[in-house]
Amino acid sequence: MGKRTETGVVIVGTGFSGLGMAIQLRKEGREDFVILEKATDVGGTWRDNTYPGCACDIPSHMYSFSFEQNPGWSRAYSPQPEIWAYMRGVADKYDLRRFIRFGQEMTGARWDSDEARWHVSAASGNEFVGRFLVAGVGALHLPQIPELPGIEKFQGASFHSAQWDHDYDLKGKKVAVVGTGASAVQFVPEIAQDVAKLSLFQRTPPWIMPKADHEMPGWTRRAFKAVPFLQRAYRDFLYWTLEARAIGFNGHAGVMKLGQRLAQRNIDKAVKDPELRAKLTPDYTMGCKRVLVSNAYYPALIRDNVEVVTDGVTEVREHSIVDAAGVSHEVDAIIYGTGFHVTDAFDDLDIIGTGGRNLGKEWATEGMNTHQGITVSGFPNLFFLLGPNTGLGHNSVVFMIEAQISYVAEAVRMVEKAGARSLDARSGAQARFNADIQRKLEKGIWTQGGCRSWYLDAKGVNRTIWPGFTWRYWLDTRSVRREDFDLV
C-alpha cells in the first residue's frame, strides 16, 4: 500500500512553473502544499536536456524570474548548466526542497465532488490529496521518437537529444542525426568536429537567424550586482525588443519578410555550394515554424565529413540507414533531434473531473482548450501553468508563467475568502476565450505561412501559441473575473 499525504495545494513539476508557484505560495505565508517531481532533482527541461551545446535561445536576463534576477550570467544566452544551476539556487534560497517529493511521477488525478478535493496518484503507489491541483508539467518533457521502419534491427546506439547517452563516445563514429529542430541546431555543430561522418536527415529546413550571443563583460556583471536597477532597466530593454517581434508573427507578414531576408543572408554568407544552399532554404514564410538562432550550424554543415540528406528514411538495417533515393548510409549511432510531444502531451494522463469527465480523452477528440490557458470547465480547482495557447514564438515564457502564478494565487484566495469549496470555469467563458484565440491565430504566420509545425494538433489547429503581445496576456490575467467562474 502506498502512503497518503493530505495538503492544501498539490503542485506537479519543478521547472520554472512549479518553482514559481511554490515561491508565490511561500510569499503569501502558505506552507500547506507539496510539489511532486518525477526525477531526483529540480529543473524540468533544463535538468533533462544535457546534450552538447544546449543553451537558451532567449536572452538570459529575460529568461529568469523578474523577482530573482541573476547579475552573474556569463553570456547573453546562457548555456544549460548555468540555467539549471540558477533554478537549483532559487529552490534553495526559498527553501523549497522540504516541500518537494522526489521520485513521485503523477499518473492521474481524480476530483471528488463530495470532498471537493483532488486525489492525485503517483507511479510509486502514493496518493496526494489537496483542495487545489496546479499542473506545472510543461510541454517539453516527453521526447518524440519517430518509429523508423526496421529500427528494432539496428545494432548500434540510438538515443534522443533529451536522453543523451554521455557514456557513448562519438569520436570517430559514423552518426546519423534525424531531425533539424532547435536541439539539433545546437548539438550538430558540437559533435560534427568529433565524428568521422555525420549524416543529417532533414525533413524541413528551419529558418535560422544569427545569434547575438557574447560573453557578459565583468564590468556589467559588477554593475548589475551593485545597482540592481541597472539590470532591471536592461531587462526592460530586452523585453520590449523581443516584444516588438510579435508584430511580424501576428498578421503583418511584411515585417516577417524583413527578418526572412536577414535569415536568407545568414544562409548565403555561410553556404557557397548552390545545391546545399537550396536544401537549407525553407519554402515557407519565416515564423510559421519556430525561428531558431545559431552562428555555428551552417558552418558545421559545410564540413567535409557532414552530409545533409533530404530524401527521408525508408529503412533502418543492422548498421545502416537507407534513404528514399535508395542510398545506404553506414552508421554506428542514431541521434533523434525530433522534439517533444506537445499537443498530445496529455492524451495518456488520467485526469478525471466532475461527472467522470476524462480530460485526456476530451482533449484528444476536441483539442486542448482552457480558459486563459489556465483553468478548464468541469475540472474545478485545477490550474495549468503554461497550458494550451500560452507558448511563445517571440519572447520569454517565464513572463507568461509569472502572470499565471499570480492569477492562480488570486483564484485560490477568491475561493477561500468566499468560503467556497471550489471554483469552476464557466463553459461560455472558456468557449469565448478559445474562439477569440483561434480567430487571431487564423491571421497569424503559423496558419498563413505555408507549413506544418509542432504548434498544430492532429487536426491542424494551433493549440500551442499565444497570438499577440505578452503584455496583453498580462493585462487579461491581472485579475480573476468573478463572472467567468462558478463558485460552489
LUMZA-448805 format. One record per residue (C-alpha): residue number from 0; residue in one letter; x, y, z. Coordinates in pm, 1 decimal, padded with zeros to 6 digits. Layout:
<atoms>
ATOM	i	aa	u	v	w
ATOM	NUM	A	X	Y	Z
...
</atoms>
This chain:
<atoms>
ATOM	i	aa	u	v	w
ATOM	0	M	00000.0	00000.0	00000.0
ATOM	1	G	00124.5	00347.7	-00086.9
ATOM	2	K	00140.7	00639.2	00151.6
ATOM	3	R	-00135.8	00904.4	00160.7
ATOM	4	T	-00046.8	01272.0	00204.7
ATOM	5	E	-00310.3	01540.7	00267.1
ATOM	6	T	-00235.1	01905.2	00193.8
ATOM	7	G	-00388.3	02226.8	00061.4
ATOM	8	V	-00223.3	02255.3	-00280.6
ATOM	9	V	-00061.0	01983.6	-00492.0
ATOM	10	I	00187.9	02124.8	-00744.5
ATOM	11	V	00326.1	01899.0	-01019.4
ATOM	12	G	00673.7	01963.7	-01159.7
ATOM	13	T	00981.7	02161.2	-01056.1
ATOM	14	G	01054.5	02355.4	-01372.9
ATOM	15	F	01008.3	02733.9	-01381.4
ATOM	16	S	00629.3	02685.9	-01343.8
ATOM	17	G	00631.1	02462.4	-01036.3
ATOM	18	L	00907.0	02653.2	-00858.4
ATOM	19	G	00740.7	02987.9	-00934.8
ATOM	20	M	00405.6	02868.1	-00797.2
ATOM	21	A	00568.2	02738.1	-00480.0
ATOM	22	I	00754.2	03066.1	-00427.4
ATOM	23	Q	00429.3	03261.7	-00470.5
ATOM	24	L	00258.7	03047.1	-00205.7
ATOM	25	R	00553.9	03087.6	00030.7
ATOM	26	K	00546.1	03466.1	-00018.6
ATOM	27	E	00183.1	03457.4	00093.5
ATOM	28	G	00284.5	03273.0	00407.2
ATOM	29	R	00144.7	02936.7	00297.0
ATOM	30	E	00315.1	02607.9	00370.1
ATOM	31	D	00019.5	02376.7	00304.2
ATOM	32	F	00150.0	02244.0	-00026.5
ATOM	33	V	00362.3	01968.6	-00176.3
ATOM	34	I	00544.9	01956.9	-00508.4
ATOM	35	L	00558.1	01627.3	-00696.3
ATOM	36	E	00870.7	01565.4	-00905.7
ATOM	37	K	00933.6	01251.6	-01109.2
ATOM	38	A	01312.6	01294.7	-01107.2
ATOM	39	T	01569.8	01324.9	-00827.4
ATOM	40	D	01637.1	01698.0	-00866.6
ATOM	41	V	01461.7	02018.9	-00968.9
ATOM	42	G	01486.1	02184.7	-01309.3
ATOM	43	G	01239.8	02031.0	-01555.6
ATOM	44	T	01354.9	02056.6	-01916.2
ATOM	45	W	01677.2	02231.7	-01805.2
ATOM	46	R	01765.6	01930.5	-01590.5
ATOM	47	D	01678.6	01674.3	-01858.7
ATOM	48	N	01841.3	01828.3	-02165.7
ATOM	49	T	02216.0	01790.5	-02121.8
ATOM	50	Y	02312.9	01743.7	-02486.5
ATOM	51	P	02630.9	01918.2	-02611.1
ATOM	52	G	02568.8	02284.5	-02686.0
ATOM	53	C	02234.9	02303.6	-02501.3
ATOM	54	A	02153.3	02668.9	-02433.4
ATOM	55	C	01864.2	02910.9	-02420.6
ATOM	56	D	01753.5	03093.2	-02735.5
ATOM	57	I	01604.1	03380.7	-02533.4
ATOM	58	P	01848.6	03621.7	-02361.1
ATOM	59	S	01933.2	03504.5	-02008.6
ATOM	60	H	01842.8	03830.8	-01837.3
ATOM	61	M	01488.1	03788.6	-01970.1
ATOM	62	Y	01467.9	03409.6	-01929.8
ATOM	63	S	01461.7	03422.4	-01549.6
ATOM	64	F	01226.7	03530.0	-01271.5
ATOM	65	S	01171.9	03907.6	-01253.1
ATOM	66	F	01182.0	03885.0	-00872.9
ATOM	67	E	01501.0	03679.3	-00871.3
ATOM	68	Q	01744.5	03844.9	-01107.8
ATOM	69	N	02088.1	03694.4	-01163.9
ATOM	70	P	02361.6	03953.4	-01224.5
ATOM	71	G	02616.7	03678.1	-01284.2
ATOM	72	W	02505.9	03530.9	-01617.4
ATOM	73	S	02826.9	03452.7	-01806.0
ATOM	74	R	02678.1	03501.9	-02152.7
ATOM	75	A	02393.6	03688.7	-02320.0
ATOM	76	Y	02238.8	03345.2	-02398.3
ATOM	77	S	02314.4	03111.6	-02110.2
ATOM	78	P	02423.4	02751.3	-02151.9
ATOM	79	Q	02209.5	02478.7	-01991.1
ATOM	80	P	02436.3	02413.9	-01688.8
ATOM	81	E	02403.3	02779.7	-01582.5
ATOM	82	I	02023.7	02787.0	-01616.6
ATOM	83	W	01995.0	02462.3	-01421.0
ATOM	84	A	02228.9	02598.3	-01150.8
ATOM	85	Y	02012.6	02913.7	-01132.8
ATOM	86	M	01698.4	02703.7	-01079.8
ATOM	87	R	01861.8	02491.5	-00810.4
ATOM	88	G	01980.8	02809.5	-00642.2
ATOM	89	V	01628.7	02955.9	-00647.5
ATOM	90	A	01486.7	02633.7	-00495.6
ATOM	91	D	01745.1	02652.0	-00217.1
ATOM	92	K	01701.3	03025.1	-00149.4
ATOM	93	Y	01326.6	02983.2	-00097.2
ATOM	94	D	01373.6	02659.5	00098.8
ATOM	95	L	01154.2	02463.7	-00140.9
ATOM	96	R	01321.7	02123.5	-00118.5
ATOM	97	R	01139.4	02034.6	00202.5
ATOM	98	F	00810.0	02064.8	00011.0
ATOM	99	I	00927.5	01853.1	-00284.6
ATOM	100	R	00853.0	01482.8	-00304.7
ATOM	101	F	01115.6	01347.3	-00544.7
ATOM	102	G	01062.3	01026.1	-00739.1
ATOM	103	Q	00685.4	01087.3	-00746.9
ATOM	104	E	00561.1	01081.8	-01105.5
ATOM	105	M	00195.5	01181.6	-01135.3
ATOM	106	T	-00002.2	00919.9	-01324.7
ATOM	107	G	-00351.0	01061.8	-01275.8
ATOM	108	A	-00584.3	01272.1	-01064.9
ATOM	109	R	-00948.4	01234.8	-00965.8
ATOM	110	W	-01179.8	01511.4	-00844.9
ATOM	111	D	-01402.7	01405.5	-00555.2
ATOM	112	S	-01709.3	01632.9	-00564.1
ATOM	113	D	-01826.5	01524.7	-00218.6
ATOM	114	E	-01494.3	01609.3	-00056.0
ATOM	115	A	-01417.4	01892.7	-00302.5
ATOM	116	R	-01059.9	01767.2	-00324.0
ATOM	117	W	-00822.1	01626.0	-00580.7
ATOM	118	H	-00681.5	01275.8	-00530.9
ATOM	119	V	-00351.7	01263.7	-00718.4
ATOM	120	S	-00193.1	00925.6	-00782.8
ATOM	121	A	00179.1	00864.9	-00837.8
ATOM	122	A	00362.1	00580.2	-01011.6
ATOM	123	S	00511.7	00492.2	-00672.9
ATOM	124	G	00165.2	00395.4	-00545.7
ATOM	125	N	00149.0	00701.2	-00319.2
ATOM	126	E	-00154.3	00929.4	-00311.9
ATOM	127	F	-00158.4	01304.8	-00257.2
ATOM	128	V	-00487.5	01474.4	-00166.3
ATOM	129	G	-00537.9	01850.6	-00189.9
ATOM	130	R	-00806.5	02113.6	-00245.8
ATOM	131	F	-00616.2	02262.5	-00537.1
ATOM	132	L	-00411.1	02098.7	-00812.1
ATOM	133	V	-00157.2	02302.8	-01009.3
ATOM	134	A	-00005.0	02127.6	-01311.8
ATOM	135	G	00331.4	02276.9	-01399.6
ATOM	136	V	00433.1	01986.3	-01619.9
ATOM	137	G	00517.8	02194.6	-01927.3
ATOM	138	A	00521.8	02080.6	-02288.2
ATOM	139	L	00886.6	01991.1	-02343.8
ATOM	140	H	00932.9	01678.8	-02134.2
ATOM	141	L	00802.0	01382.5	-02338.6
ATOM	142	P	01054.9	01306.1	-02615.6
ATOM	143	Q	00902.6	01244.8	-02957.9
ATOM	144	I	01080.9	00945.0	-03110.1
ATOM	145	P	00974.4	00852.0	-03464.8
ATOM	146	E	00902.5	00488.6	-03543.9
ATOM	147	L	01162.0	00429.8	-03813.6
ATOM	148	P	01094.8	00114.6	-04017.8
ATOM	149	G	01334.1	-00161.5	-03909.8
ATOM	150	I	01478.0	00026.1	-03610.3
ATOM	151	E	01449.3	-00291.7	-03399.2
ATOM	152	K	01720.9	-00449.6	-03619.2
ATOM	153	F	01971.4	-00168.7	-03560.2
ATOM	154	Q	02285.5	-00291.0	-03382.3
ATOM	155	G	02432.2	00048.2	-03292.7
ATOM	156	A	02347.5	00307.3	-03027.0
ATOM	157	S	02035.6	00522.2	-03052.9
ATOM	158	F	01904.4	00795.7	-02822.6
ATOM	159	H	01700.2	01117.9	-02817.4
ATOM	160	S	01871.6	01451.9	-02755.2
ATOM	161	A	01675.0	01487.5	-02427.6
ATOM	162	Q	01808.3	01148.0	-02313.0
ATOM	163	W	02167.5	01198.8	-02422.3
ATOM	164	D	02396.0	00900.0	-02367.3
ATOM	165	H	02709.7	01061.1	-02226.0
ATOM	166	D	02874.4	00720.6	-02184.2
ATOM	167	Y	02874.3	00666.2	-02561.1
ATOM	168	D	03186.5	00814.6	-02719.4
ATOM	169	L	03100.2	00969.2	-03057.4
ATOM	170	K	03464.8	01031.1	-03152.9
ATOM	171	G	03546.3	00866.4	-03484.6
ATOM	172	K	03194.7	00723.5	-03524.4
ATOM	173	K	02956.6	00743.2	-03818.6
ATOM	174	V	02648.7	00919.4	-03680.4
ATOM	175	A	02301.5	00983.3	-03819.9
ATOM	176	V	02102.4	01274.2	-03682.3
ATOM	177	V	01729.9	01258.5	-03751.9
ATOM	178	G	01557.0	01596.8	-03727.1
ATOM	179	T	01665.1	01959.9	-03759.9
ATOM	180	G	01478.1	02132.7	-03478.5
ATOM	181	A	01603.4	02360.7	-03201.1
ATOM	182	S	01806.2	02089.1	-03024.0
ATOM	183	A	01973.3	01956.6	-03340.2
ATOM	184	V	02075.9	02307.8	-03442.1
ATOM	185	Q	02263.6	02331.4	-03111.6
ATOM	186	F	02423.3	01986.1	-03085.9
ATOM	187	V	02513.2	01922.4	-03452.9
ATOM	188	P	02796.0	02183.7	-03453.3
ATOM	189	E	02928.7	02037.7	-03126.4
ATOM	190	I	02951.1	01677.4	-03246.8
ATOM	191	A	03040.3	01743.8	-03613.0
ATOM	192	Q	03401.1	01815.7	-03520.8
ATOM	193	D	03439.5	01481.6	-03337.2
ATOM	194	V	03260.1	01228.0	-03554.5
ATOM	195	A	03406.0	01054.1	-03860.7
ATOM	196	K	03086.9	01111.9	-04060.8
ATOM	197	L	02761.0	01290.0	-03982.7
ATOM	198	S	02451.6	01221.9	-04192.8
ATOM	199	L	02182.6	01480.1	-04111.3
ATOM	200	F	01834.4	01362.9	-04214.1
ATOM	201	Q	01629.3	01676.4	-04273.6
ATOM	202	R	01258.9	01677.3	-04348.0
ATOM	203	T	01201.6	02054.0	-04344.1
ATOM	204	P	01478.2	02314.3	-04308.2
ATOM	205	P	01435.3	02573.1	-04032.0
ATOM	206	W	01484.1	02947.0	-04067.9
ATOM	207	I	01788.6	03038.6	-03861.5
ATOM	208	M	01882.1	03389.3	-03752.9
ATOM	209	P	02232.3	03490.7	-03640.6
ATOM	210	K	02267.6	03456.2	-03263.4
ATOM	211	A	02357.6	03781.6	-03086.7
ATOM	212	D	02548.1	03588.7	-02822.1
ATOM	213	H	02852.4	03723.4	-02640.2
ATOM	214	E	03027.4	03695.7	-02309.2
ATOM	215	M	02887.6	03933.0	-02046.5
ATOM	216	P	03174.7	04168.1	-01959.6
ATOM	217	G	03293.0	04165.5	-01599.2
ATOM	218	W	03206.1	04532.9	-01556.0
ATOM	219	T	02839.6	04477.6	-01646.9
ATOM	220	R	02814.7	04187.8	-01401.8
ATOM	221	R	02968.0	04400.9	-01127.9
ATOM	222	A	02738.9	04693.5	-01213.8
ATOM	223	F	02425.1	04475.6	-01216.2
ATOM	224	K	02519.3	04334.6	-00876.2
ATOM	225	A	02595.4	04673.1	-00723.5
ATOM	226	V	02298.6	04856.7	-00878.4
ATOM	227	P	02003.9	04616.4	-00932.3
ATOM	228	F	01807.9	04897.4	-01100.5
ATOM	229	L	02053.0	04882.8	-01393.5
ATOM	230	Q	01976.6	04517.2	-01450.6
ATOM	231	R	01602.7	04584.7	-01430.9
ATOM	232	A	01644.4	04858.1	-01695.1
ATOM	233	Y	01842.9	04619.2	-01916.3
ATOM	234	R	01575.4	04352.5	-01871.1
ATOM	235	D	01305.2	04604.9	-01968.5
ATOM	236	F	01503.9	04691.6	-02281.4
ATOM	237	L	01527.3	04321.5	-02373.0
ATOM	238	Y	01155.7	04269.1	-02304.6
ATOM	239	W	01038.8	04544.0	-02539.6
ATOM	240	T	01293.9	04449.0	-02807.3
ATOM	241	L	01166.4	04090.1	-02806.4
ATOM	242	E	00804.3	04201.9	-02774.9
ATOM	243	A	00830.1	04402.6	-03098.0
ATOM	244	R	00880.0	04074.1	-03285.4
ATOM	245	A	00515.4	03983.4	-03213.1
ATOM	246	I	00409.9	04232.4	-03483.1
ATOM	247	G	00558.2	04010.2	-03754.2
ATOM	248	F	00404.3	03692.4	-03618.1
ATOM	249	N	00053.0	03833.6	-03597.2
ATOM	250	G	-00073.8	03917.9	-03943.0
ATOM	251	H	00199.3	04158.2	-04054.5
ATOM	252	A	00385.6	03932.7	-04296.2
ATOM	253	G	00581.4	04226.6	-04437.6
ATOM	254	V	00771.6	04258.7	-04110.5
ATOM	255	M	00844.2	03885.2	-04119.4
ATOM	256	K	00975.0	03913.4	-04476.0
ATOM	257	L	01229.7	04167.3	-04349.2
ATOM	258	G	01352.8	03916.3	-04090.5
ATOM	259	Q	01347.0	03646.1	-04355.2
ATOM	260	R	01588.8	03846.7	-04570.1
ATOM	261	L	01832.9	03854.1	-04275.6
ATOM	262	A	01793.9	03479.4	-04231.7
ATOM	263	Q	01846.4	03423.8	-04606.0
ATOM	264	R	02160.9	03633.8	-04588.5
ATOM	265	N	02273.1	03411.6	-04299.3
ATOM	266	I	02248.6	03108.2	-04532.5
ATOM	267	D	02404.8	03279.9	-04834.9
ATOM	268	K	02700.4	03406.9	-04633.0
ATOM	269	A	02788.5	03067.1	-04483.8
ATOM	270	V	02694.5	02825.4	-04763.7
ATOM	271	K	02852.6	02878.7	-05106.1
ATOM	272	D	02752.1	02542.6	-05261.5
ATOM	273	P	02425.8	02614.5	-05452.1
ATOM	274	E	02295.5	02258.7	-05411.8
ATOM	275	L	02341.0	02260.8	-05032.5
ATOM	276	R	02206.9	02615.1	-05009.9
ATOM	277	A	01888.1	02504.2	-05188.7
ATOM	278	K	01846.1	02217.3	-04941.0
ATOM	279	L	01881.8	02452.6	-04643.9
ATOM	280	T	01647.9	02725.7	-04772.4
ATOM	281	P	01290.0	02686.7	-04640.4
ATOM	282	D	00995.2	02722.5	-04877.1
ATOM	283	Y	00762.9	02870.8	-04612.3
ATOM	284	T	00740.7	03215.5	-04453.6
ATOM	285	M	00966.6	03264.2	-04154.1
ATOM	286	G	00783.4	03224.2	-03823.6
ATOM	287	C	00549.1	02951.1	-03946.1
ATOM	288	K	00777.0	02708.8	-03761.3
ATOM	289	R	00989.9	02802.7	-03462.4
ATOM	290	V	01258.7	03054.7	-03562.5
ATOM	291	L	01599.5	02931.4	-03446.3
ATOM	292	V	01922.8	03116.7	-03369.3
ATOM	293	S	02276.1	02995.0	-03435.4
ATOM	294	N	02612.1	03113.3	-03562.7
ATOM	295	A	02762.2	02763.0	-03574.9
ATOM	296	Y	02502.1	02547.0	-03754.3
ATOM	297	Y	02564.5	02642.8	-04118.1
ATOM	298	P	02946.6	02636.9	-04081.3
ATOM	299	A	02910.7	02283.2	-03939.5
ATOM	300	L	02709.4	02167.0	-04241.9
ATOM	301	I	02977.0	02268.4	-04492.9
ATOM	302	R	03237.6	02044.3	-04329.6
ATOM	303	D	03372.4	01762.0	-04547.8
ATOM	304	N	03250.3	01496.8	-04300.7
ATOM	305	V	02887.6	01622.7	-04295.4
ATOM	306	E	02610.6	01546.9	-04546.3
ATOM	307	V	02252.9	01674.7	-04548.2
ATOM	308	V	02004.5	01407.0	-04657.9
ATOM	309	T	01660.4	01528.3	-04768.3
ATOM	310	D	01524.5	01201.2	-04907.4
ATOM	311	G	01385.8	01070.5	-04577.4
ATOM	312	V	01435.1	00735.9	-04405.3
ATOM	313	T	01294.8	00430.3	-04584.0
ATOM	314	E	01453.6	00159.3	-04372.6
ATOM	315	V	01695.2	00101.3	-04086.9
ATOM	316	R	01923.2	-00201.9	-04112.9
ATOM	317	E	02171.9	-00355.2	-03868.5
ATOM	318	H	02445.1	-00099.0	-03944.1
ATOM	319	S	02290.9	00146.4	-04186.6
ATOM	320	I	02000.4	00372.1	-04284.1
ATOM	321	V	01853.1	00354.6	-04634.3
ATOM	322	D	01700.8	00676.5	-04765.3
ATOM	323	A	01413.0	00718.6	-05011.6
ATOM	324	A	01657.9	00750.6	-05303.5
ATOM	325	G	01786.1	00400.8	-05222.0
ATOM	326	V	02121.5	00524.9	-05088.6
ATOM	327	S	02255.7	00327.8	-04791.0
ATOM	328	H	02426.6	00534.0	-04518.5
ATOM	329	E	02652.9	00334.3	-04288.5
ATOM	330	V	02601.6	00447.0	-03926.0
ATOM	331	D	02722.0	00348.0	-03578.4
ATOM	332	A	02471.3	00562.9	-03390.5
ATOM	333	I	02136.9	00736.8	-03445.5
ATOM	334	I	02054.5	01054.9	-03253.8
ATOM	335	Y	01697.1	01186.3	-03260.5
ATOM	336	G	01662.9	01564.2	-03269.4
ATOM	337	T	01289.6	01527.7	-03319.1
ATOM	338	G	01149.6	01738.3	-03036.6
ATOM	339	F	00868.9	01657.0	-02796.3
ATOM	340	H	00504.7	01554.4	-02768.4
ATOM	341	V	00331.3	01891.3	-02729.3
ATOM	342	T	-00030.7	01898.3	-02849.7
ATOM	343	D	-00078.3	01534.5	-02744.8
ATOM	344	A	00120.8	01553.1	-02420.3
ATOM	345	F	-00186.3	01495.6	-02201.2
ATOM	346	D	-00352.7	01219.4	-02401.3
ATOM	347	D	-00237.7	00944.8	-02164.7
ATOM	348	L	-00279.7	01139.0	-01841.3
ATOM	349	D	-00575.1	01018.0	-01639.2
ATOM	350	I	-00736.4	01339.1	-01507.6
ATOM	351	I	-01099.2	01283.4	-01407.1
ATOM	352	G	-01322.0	01583.2	-01334.9
ATOM	353	T	-01690.2	01624.3	-01245.2
ATOM	354	G	-01924.4	01351.1	-01363.1
ATOM	355	G	-01634.9	01123.9	-01459.0
ATOM	356	R	-01513.4	01351.8	-01739.5
ATOM	357	N	-01170.8	01242.9	-01865.7
ATOM	358	L	-00956.1	01541.1	-01963.5
ATOM	359	G	-00707.6	01344.7	-02177.3
ATOM	360	K	-00985.4	01183.6	-02380.0
ATOM	361	E	-01173.3	01512.4	-02424.5
ATOM	362	W	-00861.1	01692.3	-02541.5
ATOM	363	A	-00766.9	01403.8	-02772.6
ATOM	364	T	-01102.8	01431.1	-02951.6
ATOM	365	E	-01189.9	01800.7	-02918.3
ATOM	366	G	-00841.7	01954.4	-02898.1
ATOM	367	M	-00667.3	02109.2	-02598.4
ATOM	368	N	-00852.4	02412.6	-02472.1
ATOM	369	T	-00880.1	02604.3	-02147.9
ATOM	370	H	-00988.3	02939.7	-02011.8
ATOM	371	Q	-00689.7	03177.9	-02022.4
ATOM	372	G	-00461.8	02877.0	-02071.6
ATOM	373	I	-00509.5	02805.0	-01700.2
ATOM	374	T	-00849.1	02661.4	-01595.8
ATOM	375	V	-01078.5	02401.6	-01756.1
ATOM	376	S	-01457.8	02394.3	-01727.7
ATOM	377	G	-01571.9	02078.2	-01549.0
ATOM	378	F	-01240.5	02039.5	-01365.8
ATOM	379	P	-01277.2	02253.2	-01051.2
ATOM	380	N	-00972.7	02383.9	-00863.3
ATOM	381	L	-00740.7	02258.2	-01139.7
ATOM	382	F	-00489.4	02503.4	-01282.3
ATOM	383	F	-00241.5	02466.4	-01567.4
ATOM	384	L	00075.7	02670.5	-01590.4
ATOM	385	L	00198.9	02728.0	-01945.8
ATOM	386	G	-00112.3	02547.3	-02064.1
ATOM	387	P	-00259.8	02544.9	-02416.6
ATOM	388	N	-00209.6	02860.0	-02625.4
ATOM	389	T	00025.4	03029.9	-02381.3
ATOM	390	G	00352.1	02928.3	-02551.2
ATOM	391	L	00553.4	03194.3	-02733.2
ATOM	392	G	00749.4	03233.1	-03051.1
ATOM	393	H	00887.7	03577.3	-02974.9
ATOM	394	N	00951.2	03635.7	-02602.6
ATOM	395	S	01024.8	03461.9	-02272.9
ATOM	396	V	00770.9	03208.9	-02145.7
ATOM	397	V	00887.3	03290.2	-01790.8
ATOM	398	F	00695.6	03618.3	-01828.2
ATOM	399	M	00379.9	03417.5	-01906.3
ATOM	400	I	00442.1	03184.1	-01613.1
ATOM	401	E	00468.7	03478.3	-01372.8
ATOM	402	A	00136.2	03618.3	-01496.0
ATOM	403	Q	-00021.3	03276.0	-01443.3
ATOM	404	I	00110.8	03205.4	-01093.5
ATOM	405	S	-00022.7	03543.7	-00983.3
ATOM	406	Y	-00363.0	03456.2	-01137.4
ATOM	407	V	-00373.8	03112.3	-00972.1
ATOM	408	A	-00283.4	03257.8	-00632.9
ATOM	409	E	-00568.0	03510.9	-00663.4
ATOM	410	A	-00812.0	03235.5	-00766.3
ATOM	411	V	-00717.3	03030.9	-00459.4
ATOM	412	R	-00763.6	03336.1	-00237.5
ATOM	413	M	-01102.9	03403.1	-00400.3
ATOM	414	V	-01227.5	03053.3	-00316.3
ATOM	415	E	-01110.1	03074.3	00043.2
ATOM	416	K	-01232.3	03429.4	00100.4
ATOM	417	A	-01577.5	03338.3	-00029.7
ATOM	418	G	-01587.9	03034.1	00198.5
ATOM	419	A	-01648.2	02828.1	-00116.6
ATOM	420	R	-01544.8	02469.4	-00179.8
ATOM	421	S	-01438.1	02509.3	-00539.6
ATOM	422	L	-01402.2	02733.5	-00841.0
ATOM	423	D	-01500.6	02609.7	-01186.5
ATOM	424	A	-01460.5	02797.5	-01516.4
ATOM	425	R	-01789.1	02858.3	-01693.1
ATOM	426	S	-01808.9	02681.3	-02028.7
ATOM	427	G	-01928.0	03000.9	-02200.1
ATOM	428	A	-01626.0	03199.5	-02079.0
ATOM	429	Q	-01393.5	02921.2	-02193.0
ATOM	430	A	-01562.0	02898.8	-02534.8
ATOM	431	R	-01533.8	03276.3	-02584.4
ATOM	432	F	-01165.8	03274.0	-02490.6
ATOM	433	N	-01088.3	02995.6	-02738.1
ATOM	434	A	-01295.5	03146.0	-03020.2
ATOM	435	D	-01105.8	03472.8	-02976.9
ATOM	436	I	-00768.3	03292.0	-02971.1
ATOM	437	Q	-00840.1	03088.1	-03283.7
ATOM	438	R	-00973.9	03393.2	-03469.5
ATOM	439	K	-00644.9	03573.7	-03405.2
ATOM	440	L	-00437.0	03267.3	-03489.9
ATOM	441	E	-00603.7	03243.2	-03831.1
ATOM	442	K	-00439.4	03572.4	-03927.5
ATOM	443	G	-00102.3	03471.3	-03782.9
ATOM	444	I	00206.4	03343.9	-03957.8
ATOM	445	W	00162.2	02994.8	-03805.6
ATOM	446	T	-00156.1	02947.6	-04012.4
ATOM	447	Q	-00072.5	03161.4	-04314.6
ATOM	448	G	00295.9	03077.7	-04350.4
ATOM	449	G	00262.2	02761.0	-04558.5
ATOM	450	C	00399.0	02492.6	-04325.6
ATOM	451	R	00306.1	02221.1	-04074.4
ATOM	452	S	00462.0	02259.8	-03732.8
ATOM	453	W	00451.9	02113.4	-03382.0
ATOM	454	Y	00241.4	02414.3	-03286.6
ATOM	455	L	-00054.3	02243.3	-03459.0
ATOM	456	D	-00250.5	01942.9	-03335.7
ATOM	457	A	-00353.6	01641.2	-03549.0
ATOM	458	K	-00643.4	01844.7	-03694.2
ATOM	459	G	-00419.6	02135.6	-03791.4
ATOM	460	V	-00540.8	02364.7	-03510.2
ATOM	461	N	-00281.4	02573.0	-03326.9
ATOM	462	R	-00310.3	02471.4	-02960.0
ATOM	463	T	00031.6	02599.4	-02855.9
ATOM	464	I	00094.9	02966.5	-02931.7
ATOM	465	W	-00034.5	03284.7	-02769.6
ATOM	466	P	-00130.5	03509.2	-03065.0
ATOM	467	G	-00020.7	03856.1	-02975.4
ATOM	468	F	00167.2	04065.8	-02726.3
ATOM	469	T	00255.8	03920.6	-02387.5
ATOM	470	W	00160.1	04246.3	-02218.4
ATOM	471	R	-00195.4	04183.4	-02340.3
ATOM	472	Y	-00190.5	03843.9	-02170.1
ATOM	473	W	-00060.1	04007.4	-01852.8
ATOM	474	L	-00346.6	04259.2	-01867.9
ATOM	475	D	-00603.9	03982.7	-01931.2
ATOM	476	T	-00485.4	03776.6	-01633.2
ATOM	477	R	-00406.6	04060.0	-01391.4
ATOM	478	S	-00725.2	03980.9	-01203.5
ATOM	479	V	-00963.8	03685.2	-01189.5
ATOM	480	R	-01300.1	03780.4	-01337.1
ATOM	481	R	-01559.8	03654.0	-01088.8
ATOM	482	E	-01824.9	03633.8	-01363.9
ATOM	483	D	-01614.9	03377.1	-01555.9
ATOM	484	F	-01646.4	03119.5	-01276.0
ATOM	485	D	-01896.3	02926.5	-01069.9
ATOM	486	L	-01805.9	02928.5	-00701.6
ATOM	487	V	-01956.3	02622.1	-00536.0
</atoms>
